[in-house]
Amino acid sequence: MVSVVGIIGLLVIVLVNSAVTALMTRFFRVRLHTRWGSLVYAILLCPVVMVVILLILSGVFRLGANLGSQTAVILVTVIIPLAVGITFDYFWMPAPDEVELPASMD
């Protein structure tokens, strides 16, 4: 049976991974000037960082619940936050070209 603490720990892992994915996707969109480059980098590099965060949070800090299988762990803690983070950046945040930056003080 899953405890409340295990569910809260799992939610922390999912939220942290979603936030990291959204930030990395935004960074790639700002830095790369190609249309597909930022999406390709986000799909290839974000899961690596998310697995490292998963190992740290679930291994060192003992967060999360026992999901029963490796497939469920990857689905819940990597694939779903990857989709949520990329969706958050591409559909909710404005495009980097649409954001007006303040004038420089120099």
Sequence and secondary structure as in RCSB ss.txt:
>XXXX:A:sequence
MVSVVGIIGLLVIVLVNSAVTALMTRFFRVRLHTRWGSLVYAILLCPVVMVVILLILSGVFRLGANLGSQTAVIL
VTVIIPLAVGITFDYFWMPAPDEVELPASMD
>XXXX:A:secstr
   HHHHHHHHHHHHHHHHHHHHHHHHHHHH  STTHHHHHHHHHHHHHHHHHHHIIIIIS  S   SSHHHHHI
IIIIHHHHHHHHIIIIIS  GGG        
